[in-house]
Amino acid sequence: MRTIRLFPQVVSLLALVFLTACRLGAPKAITQVIPPSPQTFPTSPIVPTTPPPEATPIPITTSPTVTPSLLLSTPMATSSSPPDALPDASGYEWRQVVSGLDKPVGLANAGDGSGRLFIIEQEGVIRIVQNGVLLPEPFLDLTKQVSCCGERGLLGLAFHPRYVQNGFFYVNYTDNNGDTVISRFHVSADPNRADPSSEARLLHIPQPYANHNGGAVFFGPDGYLYLGLGDGGSAGDPQGNAQSLNTLLGKILRIDVDGGDPYAIPPDNPFAQGGGLPEIWAYGLRNPWRFSFDRATGDLYIGDVGQNRWEEIDYLPAGHAGGANFGWDFFEGSHPYEGTPPAGVEQWVFPAAEYGHDQGCSVTGGVVYRGRALPAWQGVYLFGDYCSGFVWGMIPKDGGVWQVEQLFESGVNITSFGEDERGEVYLVGYQGGLYQLSAKGSAFLPSVTHETETIRFAVIGDYGSGDKNAQDVANLVKSWQPEFILTTGDNNYPNGAAETIDENIGQFYHEYISPYLGKYGTGAEVNRFFPTLGNHDWQSDNAQPYLEYFTLPGNERYYDFTWGVVHFFALDSDSREPDGVGRSSIQADWLRQTLAASTLPWRIVYMHHPPYSSGPREDVTWMRWDFQGWGATAVLAGHDHFYERIVLNDFPYFINGLGGGAIYPFGEVTEGSQVRYNADYGAMLVEANADHISFQFINRQGEVIDSYVITQ
């Protein structure tokens, strides 16, 4: 797992002007809003720079009679008020979620409650990341009809607000002639595969040059589809496209994909009744590579790539009537570029922020943070630069000014930012990585968004014997149809060897494991098996068979993930853990920080060795961390082959070790022990929603031995 390091110098600037200057040295302030900067960079995959031919839209229906009232498909944040100040970035980092992507340039979510992230690869492939795992098969492969690379390729993706009902999504790509195509596709019967034969073209726009193709595709809060198109390329907009209302190039378009075939013109578009092409919603743009709407307010932020001096972020408040002219190519940002602006023109919309080419060379527009994991970032607009890798934060202040600070140095070529369904923010690096803004030490991965729904999962412990007892427990667990399975260690008896691991685990649980490479059948498309290390797992080659068999988040020895309303923290309680097991260890410090950063209602810590036990062996005192004080809801463990519930200071500890190993007798009853059972094998069934979480231990005969409920 790779973490992007924090840029040590932060510069703040209030005003309609913004600029941090710092060539990896001391930052310098620059005045004025940030403008775009055209320029073809040899290393930039999609930094726009070219002038286009006349656009040729497919026939359309005009003036639909009904304006859609759809909101963004993602849930809105609880508060839309901007923060008083930008957060101190020193406690945060961009945490790598996945690697191995091929020229990734964009990110979207389907808003369907699946928690999936859809990654655009420039050569024409859409990949899926689910629960922190990159699925091996693509969602859609358009490589045969997409021209790449430079500033061409598959450039944009947006899912219809009613994707759950209609299965529609929209893409922006350059075809084999280099022209821009806007198309609609449909998902297949397999939710992880689109139907490539379902393409319906909405627009075909000839491109005069290879650069400045734009690429952004986004549904606005009004339900209309917004499209970002560059000025056609070359340099300096030689064809004058950005200021011309007779071409679609150098514009943001707005169309109604539900009101006509292939689309209709919204009746309130500024040129719907004449004076320009009816699709045009805003103009005077050089290359609006990435733009986004604030999901809480509906405000629009546009990253417009500049020519050779200035990069800019443009802003329009929610409810703007359209028709804004951002000034290119009379202005580069807020600075005169070429030509004499028409006399009496007062409609220029200058940038909200701008920076010069001592800070980068190609702005990547970002998103406003509206997640729940990082309250300090609520309402902060984040954007970056492709060349320098810098990331800035930006918030509005009184009097129409903006506070802008350079917060991070990412170390990657930033091609895009994006959000998951919860509003957590991601950064896409052209080198192949996907990163999430996180509190230091945490790895808050995407998950299901329906927090009112109940999730169901099973917990098994000390099960890795591969015998009939283990099989009986597996049959019991699978009869519950849990969404996923946790283990409390000792997954592979007798000594964690590679020769026995598939027989002891995959034989019974292969359909929950991804990727599964064993011999017992097919695995899961997305991993649904989350084990912890036990002392027997450590006995062969320092747990290498275990680490090679599973693909898990984090360093794989200890990690966290979320599912629905629960945040899970898997610990390695074995004394051979390189990051230690004491209360002051690196691992304990990670848990403390990650628990503190979590905002979900339930936080479950699980491991192998129990901190407290009525077993015949000595207590594992080194794991007596301050779980309750750090914010955990409950602790699950194994190691002792019986079931026990212990409650200390109203905080529950569960020992769940009856998965198949030889059953242990009880020793001296420990303080707080409320339920003890060792008559038969079994497992735990846990259900959770926003209101309560319930724990049951059920033996293999189906008898409920213990039931414990925690409510909010």
Secondary structure, 3 states (H helix, E strand, C coil): CCEECCCCCCCEEEECCCCEECCCCCCEECCCCCCCECCCCCCCCCCCCECCCCCEECCCECCCCCCCCCCCCCCCCCCCCCCCCCCCHHHEEEEEEECCCCCEEEEECCCCCCCCEEEEECCCEEEEEECCEECCCCCEECHHHCCCCCCCCEEEEEECCCHHHHCEEEEEEECCCCCEEEEEEEECCCCCCEEEEEEEEEEEECCCCCCCCCCCEEECCCCCEEEEECCCECCCCCCCCCCCCCCCCCEEEEEECCCCCCCECCCCCCCCCCCCCCCEEEECCCCCCEEEECCCCCCEEEEECECCCEEEEEEECCCCCCCEECCCCCEECCEECCCCCCCCCCCECCCCEEEECCCCCCEEEEEECCCCCCHHHCCCEEEEECCCCEEEEEEECHHHCEEEEEEEECCCCEEEEEECCCCCEEEEECCCEEEEEEECCCCCCCCCCCCCCCEEEEEECCCCCCCHHHHHHHHHHHHCCCCEEEECCCCCCCCCCHHHHHHHHHHHHHHHCCCCCCCCCCCCCCCCEECCCCCCHHHCHHHHHHHHHCCCCCCCCCEEEEECCEEEEECCCCCCCCCCCCCCCHHHHHHHHHHHHCCCCEEEEECCCCCCCCCCCCCCHHHCCCHHHHCCCEEEECCCCCEEEEEECCEEEEEECCCCCCCCCCCCCCCCEEEEECCCCEEEEEEECCCEEEEEEEECCCCEEEEEEEEC
